Amino acid sequence: MSDLYLECNYGISGDMAVAALLDAGADRTALEKALASIPVKGFKTEIKRVEKNGVSCLDFNVILDSEHENHDHDMNYLFGHESAEHNHGHGEHFHGHTHHHSEAEEHSHAAQHEIHHGEQVHGEQIHHHEHRNLHDVLEIIDKTEMTENARKLAHKIFEIIAQAESKAHSKPVEEVHFHEVGAVDSVVDVIALAVCFYSLHVEKVFVPFLCEGTGTVRCQHGILPVPVPAVANIMQEYHVPLKITGERGEFVTPTGAAFVAAVATEFSLPKNFVLKKIGMGAGKRDYGVPNIVRAMLVETEEKNNPENQFTSAFHDKIIKLETNIDDSTGEALGFVMDELFASGALDVHYLPCFMKKNRPAWLLVVLCRLEDAAKMEKIIFMHTTTIGIRMSQMERTCLARSECSVEVFGEKAEVKVVDVYGEKRFYPEYERVSRIAQKTKKPFGEVYNKIVNECACTK
């Protein structure tokens, strides 16, 4: 299993990242299946090779019909207001580029592939909404054929964007209506990103930094500074390193920033690595600089170490919240634990401790994902007597796991399977073991061991 290095020296957008992942070996058949099942109308997709500054790249293009078309790649619309103010330098690059592709791109010699999308999908059609909210978008994703992991990633990308827009407009997430990022092409880009990413089966994702331009850009909210508020909020919330270039233009889009925030595990490169495959993704906007994202599958020295080559582990970052509580009731603390788990906490536990004046107390510890930290804090403040919470970001290593099921004593049992240095370990789900033991009147340990032995015989 390789790692992924995303080189974003010229920014990143959804379509650029999709093209780069496809060029690096993402499963095109899985992508086509997912795209064909998206329950929206008014688009087709085109995948072909183009040239950017003389370099061959892959282009992923979502082509909209007249009802759904937007100005996402129209340089005069996006930056024409700056041409009047800056009639020299980069202002000249914005004049007259109103098409998705340059002449060299349109006359690419390589073969191209189109996927057309009809009016009905599985007998049901979700009709076009000019401005979709998060619920609308997630409904589209849920009705699209993809793996569960890909679906969760697509959800996460849009949830990150929704949180950033919520902060930018001072509105609750459920009241945020997407404009550009809720358009058909952006929904398609996010679904394609999720499907392509998970088809590569990578462990770590290295993104040293994102490069952004300067100036302003026109959108449906009006003329905004670059980086636009949604992108700036994502970079701040997820601590994504940012470099401002001397070029005028919007190089990082909300979709591109949200994808990086959702998948990046490391913001620095390993000292040494081997390049296994390189994917080149082309952008549509013409800034006069290479509008390219590179997706590189790499293998680090750590993976070349024989001691590590059988370990299927992944690394990510989580938040640890903790607070000392000496004046909440046991009932309140039990309720808080339930609320935290129900809201997505990875783990919650209490430890006995002593506070000032020798007061017996409880140390509440919560582990959660970065994007859930604010939600966890709200629950703790609302339902306990604490007036302060400590927060720290942590790295963790998790063994990759899968699931299987076996039949014992005439009952089906679900089992978690973990691979450690080539050895498979089996962990029966507690609730299922308990129900089988109660139903069969057999000892819990006997049922548990029977399930493990059945798994070992069938592995």
C-alpha positions as CSV (number, residue, x, y, z in Angstrom):
1,M,0.0,0.0,0.0
2,S,1.4,3.4,-1.0
3,D,1.1,6.9,0.3
4,L,-0.1,9.9,-1.6
5,Y,1.8,13.2,-2.1
6,L,-0.3,16.1,-3.4
7,E,1.8,18.8,-4.8
8,C,-0.3,22.0,-5.0
9,N,2.3,24.6,-6.1
10,Y,-0.4,26.2,-8.3
11,G,-3.3,25.7,-6.0
12,I,-6.0,23.0,-6.1
13,S,-9.6,22.7,-7.3
14,G,-12.0,19.7,-7.3
15,D,-11.7,19.0,-11.0
16,M,-7.8,19.3,-11.0
17,A,-7.6,16.9,-8.1
18,V,-9.9,14.3,-9.7
19,A,-7.8,14.4,-12.9
20,A,-4.6,14.0,-11.0
21,L,-6.0,11.0,-9.0
22,L,-7.2,9.4,-12.2
23,D,-3.9,9.9,-13.9
24,A,-2.2,8.3,-10.9
25,G,-4.2,5.1,-11.3
26,A,-7.6,5.7,-9.7
27,D,-10.3,3.2,-10.8
28,R,-12.0,4.7,-13.8
29,T,-14.6,2.0,-14.0
30,A,-15.7,2.7,-10.4
31,L,-15.8,6.4,-11.2
32,E,-17.9,5.9,-14.3
33,K,-20.4,3.7,-12.4
34,A,-20.7,6.3,-9.7
35,L,-21.2,9.2,-12.2
36,A,-23.8,7.3,-14.1
37,S,-25.8,6.9,-10.9
38,I,-25.8,10.5,-9.7
39,P,-29.5,11.5,-9.4
40,V,-29.2,14.9,-11.0
41,K,-29.7,16.0,-14.6
42,G,-28.0,18.5,-16.9
43,F,-24.4,17.3,-17.1
44,K,-22.0,15.0,-18.8
45,T,-18.3,14.4,-18.1
46,E,-15.3,14.3,-20.4
47,I,-11.9,12.9,-19.6
48,K,-9.1,13.5,-22.0
49,R,-5.4,14.4,-22.2
50,V,-4.4,18.0,-22.7
51,E,-1.2,20.1,-22.6
52,K,-0.3,22.6,-20.0
53,N,2.9,24.5,-20.6
54,G,4.0,21.7,-22.9
55,V,3.4,19.0,-20.3
56,S,0.8,16.3,-20.9
57,C,-1.9,16.3,-18.2
58,L,-5.3,14.6,-17.7
59,D,-8.4,16.9,-17.8
60,F,-11.6,16.0,-16.0
61,N,-14.4,18.2,-17.3
62,V,-18.0,18.4,-16.1
63,I,-20.0,19.9,-19.0
64,L,-23.3,21.5,-18.0
65,D,-26.3,22.1,-20.2
66,S,-27.6,25.7,-20.8
67,E,-29.9,25.5,-17.8
68,H,-27.1,24.6,-15.3
69,E,-24.1,26.3,-16.8
70,N,-22.1,28.8,-14.6
71,H,-19.1,31.1,-14.8
72,D,-16.7,28.9,-12.9
73,H,-14.1,29.0,-15.7
74,D,-15.0,32.3,-17.3
75,M,-12.0,34.4,-16.7
76,N,-13.7,37.6,-17.8
77,Y,-16.5,37.1,-15.3
78,L,-14.2,36.0,-12.5
79,F,-11.5,38.6,-12.9
80,G,-12.7,41.1,-15.6
81,H,-13.3,43.7,-12.9
82,E,-9.6,43.7,-12.2
83,S,-8.7,44.2,-15.9
84,A,-10.1,47.7,-15.8
85,E,-8.1,48.6,-12.7
86,H,-4.9,46.7,-13.8
87,N,-4.5,47.2,-17.5
88,H,-1.0,45.8,-17.5
89,G,0.8,42.7,-16.0
90,H,-1.6,39.9,-15.1
91,G,-4.7,41.9,-16.0
92,E,-3.8,41.1,-19.6
93,H,-4.1,37.4,-18.9
94,F,-7.7,37.7,-17.9
95,H,-8.8,39.4,-21.1
96,G,-10.6,37.3,-23.7
97,H,-10.2,33.9,-22.0
98,T,-13.9,32.9,-21.8
99,H,-13.6,29.2,-22.8
100,H,-12.8,26.2,-20.6
101,H,-9.8,25.2,-22.6
102,S,-7.0,26.7,-24.6
103,E,-6.7,25.9,-28.3
104,A,-4.0,23.3,-27.6
105,E,-6.3,21.7,-25.1
106,E,-9.3,21.6,-27.5
107,H,-7.2,20.0,-30.2
108,S,-5.6,17.4,-28.0
109,H,-4.4,14.4,-30.0
110,A,-5.2,11.9,-27.4
111,A,-8.5,10.0,-27.2
112,Q,-11.3,11.4,-25.1
113,H,-14.1,9.7,-23.2
114,E,-17.6,11.1,-22.5
115,I,-20.2,9.9,-20.0
116,H,-23.8,11.1,-20.7
117,H,-26.3,11.3,-17.9
118,G,-30.0,10.8,-18.6
119,E,-33.1,12.0,-16.9
120,Q,-33.9,9.0,-14.7
121,V,-31.7,7.1,-12.3
122,H,-33.2,3.9,-10.7
123,G,-36.6,5.3,-11.4
124,E,-36.0,8.4,-9.3
125,Q,-34.8,11.9,-10.2
126,I,-33.7,14.7,-7.9
127,H,-34.4,17.9,-9.7
128,H,-32.1,20.8,-10.0
129,H,-32.0,23.3,-7.1
130,E,-30.5,26.7,-8.0
131,H,-29.2,26.9,-4.4
132,R,-28.9,23.7,-2.5
133,N,-28.4,23.3,1.3
134,L,-26.3,20.6,3.0
135,H,-29.3,18.3,3.3
136,D,-30.0,18.5,-0.4
137,V,-26.4,17.7,-1.3
138,L,-26.1,14.8,1.2
139,E,-29.3,13.3,-0.2
140,I,-27.8,13.3,-3.7
141,I,-24.6,11.6,-2.4
142,D,-26.6,9.0,-0.5
143,K,-28.5,8.0,-3.7
144,T,-25.2,7.6,-5.6
145,E,-23.6,4.2,-6.1
146,M,-20.2,4.2,-4.3
147,T,-18.4,2.4,-1.5
148,E,-19.4,3.4,2.1
149,N,-15.9,4.9,2.7
150,A,-16.2,7.0,-0.4
151,R,-19.7,8.1,0.7
152,K,-18.4,9.1,4.1
153,L,-15.6,11.1,2.5
154,A,-18.0,12.9,0.2
155,H,-20.2,13.8,3.2
156,K,-17.1,15.0,5.1
157,I,-16.0,17.3,2.2
158,F,-19.3,19.0,2.0
159,E,-19.7,19.2,5.8
160,I,-16.3,21.0,5.9
161,I,-17.5,23.5,3.3
162,A,-20.8,24.0,5.1
163,Q,-19.0,24.8,8.3
164,A,-16.7,27.2,6.6
165,E,-19.7,29.0,4.9
166,S,-21.6,29.0,8.1
167,K,-18.7,30.9,9.8
168,A,-18.3,33.2,6.8
169,H,-22.0,34.2,6.9
170,S,-22.7,33.9,10.6
171,K,-25.5,31.4,10.0
172,P,-26.2,27.9,11.4
173,V,-25.0,25.1,9.1
174,E,-28.5,24.0,8.3
175,E,-29.4,27.5,7.0
176,V,-26.4,27.7,4.7
177,H,-27.3,27.6,1.0
178,F,-24.5,26.7,-1.3
179,H,-24.1,28.7,-4.4
180,E,-21.1,27.8,-6.6
181,V,-20.2,24.7,-4.5
182,G,-23.8,23.5,-4.6
183,A,-23.9,23.6,-8.3
184,V,-24.1,20.4,-10.3
185,D,-20.5,20.4,-11.4
186,S,-19.2,20.9,-7.8
187,V,-21.4,18.0,-6.5
188,V,-20.1,15.8,-9.3
189,D,-16.5,16.9,-8.5
190,V,-16.8,15.9,-4.9
191,I,-18.4,12.5,-5.6
192,A,-15.6,11.9,-8.2
193,L,-12.9,12.9,-5.6
194,A,-14.3,10.5,-3.0
195,V,-14.6,7.6,-5.4
196,C,-11.1,8.1,-6.9
197,F,-9.4,8.7,-3.6
198,Y,-10.6,5.5,-2.0
199,S,-9.9,3.4,-5.1
200,L,-6.2,4.2,-4.7
201,H,-6.0,2.5,-1.3
202,V,-3.5,4.9,0.1
203,E,-2.5,5.2,3.8
204,K,-0.9,8.6,4.4
205,V,-1.6,11.7,2.5
206,F,1.2,14.4,2.4
207,V,0.3,18.0,1.6
208,P,3.2,20.2,2.6
209,F,1.3,23.4,1.7
210,L,-1.2,25.0,-0.7
211,C,-0.3,28.0,-2.9
212,E,-2.8,30.7,-3.3
213,G,-2.9,33.8,-5.4
214,T,-3.8,37.4,-4.6
215,G,-6.4,40.0,-5.6
216,T,-10.1,39.6,-5.8
217,V,-12.6,37.2,-7.5
218,R,-16.2,37.6,-8.5
219,C,-18.8,35.1,-7.2
220,Q,-22.5,35.1,-6.5
221,H,-21.9,36.9,-3.3
222,G,-20.1,39.7,-5.2
223,I,-16.4,40.5,-5.4
224,L,-14.4,38.8,-2.7
225,P,-10.8,38.9,-1.6
226,V,-8.5,36.0,-2.4
227,P,-8.4,33.6,-0.6
228,V,-12.2,33.7,-0.4
229,P,-13.7,33.6,3.1
230,A,-14.7,29.9,2.9
231,V,-11.2,28.8,1.9
232,A,-9.6,31.0,4.5
233,N,-11.9,29.5,7.2
234,I,-11.0,25.9,6.1
235,M,-7.3,26.7,6.2
236,Q,-7.6,28.2,9.7
237,E,-9.8,25.4,11.1
238,Y,-7.7,22.5,9.8
239,H,-4.2,24.2,10.1
240,V,-3.4,23.7,6.4
241,P,-0.1,25.5,5.6
242,L,-0.6,28.3,3.1
243,K,1.8,30.1,0.8
244,I,0.7,33.3,-1.0
245,T,2.3,33.7,-4.4
246,G,2.9,36.9,-6.3
247,E,0.4,35.8,-9.0
248,R,-3.0,37.4,-9.2
249,G,-6.0,35.0,-9.2
250,E,-7.8,32.4,-7.1
251,F,-5.7,29.2,-7.1
252,V,-7.5,27.4,-4.2
253,T,-11.2,26.8,-4.4
254,P,-13.4,25.8,-1.5
255,T,-13.8,22.3,-2.9
256,G,-10.1,21.9,-3.3
257,A,-9.4,23.2,0.2
258,A,-12.1,21.0,1.7
259,F,-10.7,17.9,0.0
260,V,-7.2,18.5,1.4
261,A,-8.6,19.2,4.9
262,A,-10.6,15.9,4.7
263,V,-7.8,13.6,3.6
264,A,-4.4,15.1,4.6
265,T,-2.6,13.3,7.3
266,E,0.8,15.0,7.2
267,F,1.7,18.6,6.3
268,S,5.4,17.8,5.8
269,L,7.1,15.3,3.5
270,P,9.2,12.3,4.7
271,K,12.9,12.7,4.4
272,N,13.2,10.1,1.7
273,F,10.7,8.4,-0.5
274,V,10.4,6.5,-3.8
275,L,8.0,7.8,-6.5
276,K,5.9,4.9,-7.7
277,K,3.5,6.8,-10.0
278,I,2.8,10.4,-11.0
279,G,-0.6,11.8,-11.9
280,M,-0.9,15.2,-13.6
281,G,-4.3,17.0,-13.2
282,A,-5.0,20.1,-15.4
283,G,-7.0,23.1,-14.3
284,K,-9.3,25.1,-16.6
285,R,-8.4,28.7,-15.7
286,D,-5.6,30.4,-17.7
287,Y,-3.4,32.4,-15.3
288,G,-0.3,32.4,-17.4
289,V,1.3,29.9,-15.0
290,P,1.0,26.1,-15.0
291,N,-2.5,25.3,-13.7
292,I,-1.6,21.8,-12.5
293,V,-1.9,19.5,-9.5
294,R,0.4,16.6,-9.2
295,A,-0.7,13.4,-7.3
296,M,2.2,11.2,-6.6
297,L,2.0,7.7,-5.2
298,V,5.1,7.3,-3.0
299,E,6.7,4.6,-0.9
300,T,8.7,5.7,2.2
301,E,11.7,4.1,3.8
302,E,9.5,3.0,6.7
303,K,7.5,0.8,4.3
304,N,10.7,-0.6,2.8
305,N,11.8,-1.8,6.3
306,P,11.1,-5.5,6.6
307,E,9.9,-5.0,10.1
308,N,7.1,-2.8,8.9
309,Q,6.1,-4.2,5.5
310,F,3.4,-6.5,6.9
311,T,1.7,-3.8,9.0
312,S,-1.5,-2.3,7.7
313,A,-1.7,0.9,9.7
314,F,-2.9,4.3,9.0
315,H,-2.1,7.6,10.7
316,D,-4.4,10.5,11.4
317,K,-4.8,13.5,13.7
318,I,-7.4,13.8,16.5
319,I,-8.3,16.3,19.2
320,K,-8.1,15.5,22.9
321,L,-10.3,17.5,25.2
322,E,-10.1,17.3,29.0
323,T,-11.5,19.1,32.0
324,N,-11.6,18.6,35.8
325,I,-15.0,18.5,37.4
326,D,-15.7,18.4,41.1
327,D,-19.3,19.6,41.4
328,S,-21.4,17.8,38.8
329,T,-23.6,14.8,39.8
330,G,-23.0,11.3,38.7
331,E,-26.2,11.4,36.7
332,A,-25.1,14.5,34.8
333,L,-21.7,13.0,34.0
334,G,-23.3,9.8,32.7
335,F,-25.7,11.9,30.5
336,V,-22.8,13.9,29.1
337,M,-20.9,10.7,28.1
338,D,-24.0,9.5,26.2
339,E,-24.4,12.8,24.5
340,L,-20.7,12.9,23.5
341,F,-20.8,9.5,22.0
342,A,-24.1,10.2,20.2
343,S,-22.5,13.3,18.6
344,G,-19.5,11.4,17.2
345,A,-16.9,11.2,20.0
346,L,-14.2,8.6,19.3
347,D,-13.8,7.8,23.0
348,V,-15.0,9.3,26.3
349,H,-13.8,8.3,29.8
350,Y,-13.5,9.6,33.4
351,L,-10.5,9.3,35.7
352,P,-10.6,10.0,39.4
353,C,-8.4,12.9,40.5
354,F,-7.8,15.4,43.3
355,M,-8.2,19.1,42.7
356,K,-7.2,22.1,44.8
357,K,-8.2,22.0,48.5
358,N,-8.0,18.2,48.3
359,R,-11.4,18.0,46.5
360,P,-12.1,14.5,45.0
361,A,-13.1,15.1,41.3
362,W,-13.3,13.5,37.9
363,L,-11.1,14.2,34.9
364,L,-13.3,14.0,31.8
365,V,-11.3,13.0,28.7
366,V,-12.8,13.2,25.2
367,L,-11.1,12.1,21.9
368,C,-12.7,13.3,18.7
369,R,-12.0,14.3,15.1
370,L,-10.7,17.8,14.4
371,E,-14.0,18.9,12.8
372,D,-16.0,17.7,15.9
373,A,-14.1,19.6,18.6
374,A,-16.4,22.6,18.7
375,K,-19.4,20.4,19.0
376,M,-17.9,18.4,21.9
377,E,-17.0,21.6,23.7
378,K,-20.6,22.9,23.5
379,I,-21.9,19.6,25.0
380,I,-19.4,19.7,27.9
381,F,-20.1,23.4,28.7
382,M,-23.9,23.0,28.4
383,H,-24.3,19.9,30.6
384,T,-21.5,20.1,33.2
385,T,-20.4,22.8,35.7
386,T,-16.9,23.2,34.2
387,I,-15.8,26.7,33.1
388,G,-12.7,25.7,31.1
389,I,-11.6,22.9,28.7
390,R,-8.1,22.1,27.7
391,M,-7.5,21.1,24.1
392,S,-4.5,19.4,22.3
393,Q,-4.0,17.9,18.9
394,M,-2.6,14.4,18.8
395,E,-1.3,12.0,16.2
396,R,-2.4,8.4,16.4
397,T,-1.6,5.1,14.6
398,C,-4.5,2.7,13.9
399,L,-4.4,-0.8,12.5
400,A,-6.5,-1.2,9.4
401,R,-9.5,-3.3,10.1
402,S,-12.3,-5.0,8.2
403,E,-15.4,-7.0,9.1
404,C,-16.6,-10.5,8.5
405,S,-19.4,-12.7,9.9
406,V,-19.5,-16.4,10.8
407,E,-22.3,-18.7,12.1
408,V,-22.1,-20.4,15.5
409,F,-24.7,-22.3,17.3
410,G,-27.1,-21.5,14.5
411,E,-26.7,-17.7,15.0
412,K,-24.8,-15.2,12.8
413,A,-22.0,-13.3,14.5
414,E,-20.2,-10.1,13.3
415,V,-16.4,-9.9,13.8
416,K,-13.8,-7.2,13.5
417,V,-10.7,-8.4,11.7
418,V,-7.3,-6.7,12.3
419,D,-4.0,-7.4,10.5
420,V,-0.9,-7.2,12.6
421,Y,2.5,-8.0,11.0
422,G,0.8,-10.6,8.7
423,E,-1.2,-12.2,11.6
424,K,-5.0,-11.8,11.5
425,R,-6.7,-11.1,14.9
426,F,-10.4,-11.5,15.4
427,Y,-12.6,-9.5,17.7
428,P,-16.2,-10.6,18.0
429,E,-18.7,-7.8,18.5
430,Y,-19.7,-7.8,22.2
431,E,-23.5,-7.2,21.6
432,R,-23.7,-10.2,19.3
433,V,-21.7,-12.5,21.6
434,S,-24.0,-11.4,24.5
435,R,-27.2,-12.1,22.6
436,I,-26.0,-15.5,21.4
437,A,-24.9,-16.5,25.0
438,Q,-28.3,-15.4,26.4
439,K,-30.3,-17.2,23.7
440,T,-28.3,-20.5,23.8
441,K,-27.7,-20.4,27.6
442,K,-24.0,-21.1,26.9
443,P,-21.1,-19.3,28.8
444,F,-20.0,-16.0,27.3
445,G,-16.4,-17.2,27.0
446,E,-17.4,-20.4,25.2
447,V,-19.4,-18.4,22.6
448,Y,-16.6,-15.9,22.2
449,N,-13.9,-18.5,21.6
450,K,-16.2,-20.5,19.3
451,I,-16.6,-17.4,17.1
452,V,-12.8,-16.7,17.0
453,N,-12.1,-20.4,16.1
454,E,-14.6,-20.3,13.3
455,C,-12.9,-17.2,11.9
456,A,-9.5,-18.8,12.1
457,C,-10.7,-21.8,10.2
458,T,-12.2,-19.7,7.4
459,K,-9.5,-17.1,7.0
